[in-house]
Amino acid sequence: MDYLLYALLGGLFTWGLTAVGAASVFFAREPSRKLLDGMLGFAAGVMLAASVFSLLLPGMEMAESQGKNPILPAVVGFLLGGGLIRLLDRYLPHVHLGPKDAPEGLKTLWRRTTLLILAITLHNFPEGLAVGVAFGAAGLDPTGTATLGGAMALALGIGLQNLPEGLAIAWPLRRVGIGAGLAWFYGQLSAIVEPLGAVLGALLVAQMMDLLPYLMALAAGAMVFVVVEEVIPESQAEGNGDIATFGVMTGFATMMALDVALG
């Protein structure tokens, strides 16, 4: 059961770096919007590269080693992952961090705090799932295509992108008058579901080894959907497109290098 332990530790690591990023509300001045947009772009680049190099490509190699068509699992799983997040986004009641944002999903009388927590869960659960799938694949794949180093690179990359994510959530709340402690709480809460998602991802791998290439592609599709729908638009919203784009390029290159070095 070592793969379950590794998956849990990987999820705790990504959550921990989110908490570190959010803790900046206790010690520093609010970062400039340009810096924040550059960091969000970096986070998006990391997630995009992780989806390709740590999930899609190993999944295709795995399918080929099993004597399957490598394209089919990648395409089907990728689209299913994005479609799953789209369905949750459409029907799960939630509200995003902006103070003027209207609730989305099915109408409900739930409090705004509850809706905010649901939005945070929706955003971050795919990252934890991806970490768990990667560690589960490294521990259980008989072909040896998925490696522990690759799973560690994915966890490290997602952890790095969680640093600015925690910051990006905590500081806007601080700006509108919420205390530092509560702002940090919501900031770290944005990734608290990642350890749970990681364990679930590893368990799914254990129960559905034949579908492992599909699961890896599904995790990749879910992450890419979140990046394209939320992270990149947020980084471009204040007119800092060049800085945010450079952040994407830097994040992608960093994660690519990590995957090669550790994989």
N, C-alpha and C positions, 0 to 999 in steps of 0.2 A: 504493500500500500504506500510505498515511498512517493509515488507520483501524486497521490492526494496531498501528502504533506508538502511537497514542493509546490503544488498548485496553490495551497493555502498560504504558504510563505510568500509566493509571488504576488498574490492578491493583497496580502497585508503590506508588502513593500510598496505597491502602487498607491494604496490608500495612505500609507505613512508619508510619502512624498507630497501628496495633496495636502495633508495636514501641515507639513512644513511650509508649503507655499502660502497657505491661508494664515499661518502664524505671523506673517510679515506685518499684519495689522497691529501687532503688539510693539514692534521695534522700529519701524521705518515710516517715512512719509509715503503718501500715496504715489505710486509710480506714474510717470507721464503716460498719456494715452498712446503716444507713439511707441513707447517701450512695451506697453501692454499689448498693443496690436502686433508688434513684432514677435512677442512671446506666444501669442495665440497662433500666429502663422507658423512658428516653430513647432508648436504642438500639433497642428494640422499636418505638417510635413512628416513628423515622426509617425503619426497614425497611418498616413497613406503608405509610407515605406514599410511599416510593420505589416500592413495588410498584404503587400505584395511579396516581400522577401521572407517573412516568417510564417505566412499562412497559405497564400495562393500558390506560390511556386513549389514549396515542399508538398502541398496537397496534390499538385499535378504530378510530381515525381512519384509520389506514393501510389497514385492511381495507376500510373504506367508500370510500376514494379508489380502491381497486382494483376497485370494483364488487362487493364481496363483502358478505355479511351480517356486520356487525361483532360480533354477539353470539356467533356460533358459534366463531370462533377464540379469543375471550377465555375462554369457558367451557371449551372442550375443552382448550386449552393450560394454563389455570390448574389444572384438575383433574389433568392429566397431570403437571404439575410437582410437585404435592403427592404424587401417587401414586408418582412416581419416588423421591422422598426417603423415602417410607414403605417402599418395597421395599428400598432400600439399608439403612435403619435396621433392617429385620427380618432381613436375611440377611448383611450385612457384619459380621464380628466386630469389636466395638469396646467400649470402656468409657469412661464419663464421668469427670469430674474428681474427684468425691467419693472419698475414700480407702476407703469401705466399699461403693461401688457394685459390683454384680456385673456381669460381662461380659454383653453383649447380642449378638444375632445368632447365627450358627451357632457351635457349640462348636469350640474350637481350643486348641492347646497354645502359641500365641504368647504372648510375654511381655506383661506389663501395659503396658510403655512402648509397644510396637508397637500394642496395642489403643487406647491413648490417642491416638496419632498418627492412627489411622484415624478415631476419633471427631471429632477436630479437623478433619480433612479433610472429613468428611461435613457438619459444621456450616457450614463457611465456603466450600466450593466454589460453592454457589449464588450467593453474593454476587459472586464473581469472574465467574461466568458472566453474571450480570445486567449487570455493567459492560461486558463484552465485547460482548454483544448490543446494548446501547445505543449504544456507539461504532460498531459495525459498521452498525447501522441509520442512524446519522447520516451515515456516509460513503458508504453504498451505496443508500439508499432514494431512488428517483427522484421520489417524490411530495413530498419535502421535509417530510413530517410529523414525522419524527424529526430533532432538531436537535443540533448539537454542544454548545450551551449546556445542553440537557436532559441529555445524557450526562455533562457535567461536573458538573451538579447532583447526578446520581445517584452519581457517584464521590465527590464531596465529602460527601454525606450518609452513604454507607456508611463513608467514612473517619472521620467524626465518631462514628458508632456503634461503630467499632472501637476508639476510645480507651478507653472503659470496658470493652470486651470483653477487651482485653489486660490491663487492670488486674484484672479479675474472675478471670482465669485464673492470673495470676502470684502474686497475694497469698495465695490459699488454699494454694498449694504452698509458699510461703515460711513460712506459719504452721505447717505440719507438719514443718518442719525442713530443707527443701530449701534449698540455698544460693541467694543472690541471682542469681548468674550463670545457674544452671540454671533457676531460676524464670522469669527473663527469657527464656531460650531457649525454654521451652515456651510462654510467653505470646506471643512473636512468631511462633512456629511455627503458632499458631492461624490465621494468615492467609497463610502462605507459599504456599498453593495458589491464592490469589486472582489473582496475575499469570498463572498457567497457565490458570485458568478463564477469565480475561478474553480471552486470546488464542484459546482454543478457542471461546468464544462468538462472537468476531468472525469466525473462520473458518467457523463454522456458518452465520452470516448470509450470508457470501459464497457458500456452496455451495447455500443453500436460500432464495433471495430470495422465492420465491412463498409460502414458509411463515413469513415473518418475523413476521406478527401472531401466529402460534401460538408461535413461539420467545419472543417478548416476554412473552406470557401464561404460558408454561411457566416462565420465569425468575422471574416474579412469584409463581406458585404455589409454587415451591420455597422462596423466601424466606419467604413467609407460613407455610408448614408449619413451618419451623425456629423462627420467632418464637412461634407458638402452642404448639408442643410443648415448647420448651426455654427460650427467653429469658423470656417472661412468667411461666411457673410458677416459674422460679428467682428472679425478682424478687419474687414473692409468698410465697416459702417461709418467710421469717422473721417474718411478721406485719407487714410494712411495706407493706400493700396500698395505703393512701392515697397514700403517697409514690411508690410505683412507678407507680400509675395517673396521678398528676400528671406523672411523667416521661414516660409514654407520650403524654399529651396535648401536652406541651411538644415532644417529639421529632417528633411528627406535624406540629405547626404549623410547626416550624423547617424541616423538609424540604419542606413545602408552599410556604413562602415562598421557599426556595431555588429550587425548580423554577419558580415564577412569575418570579423575578428573573432567572434564568439561561436559562430555556427560551424 
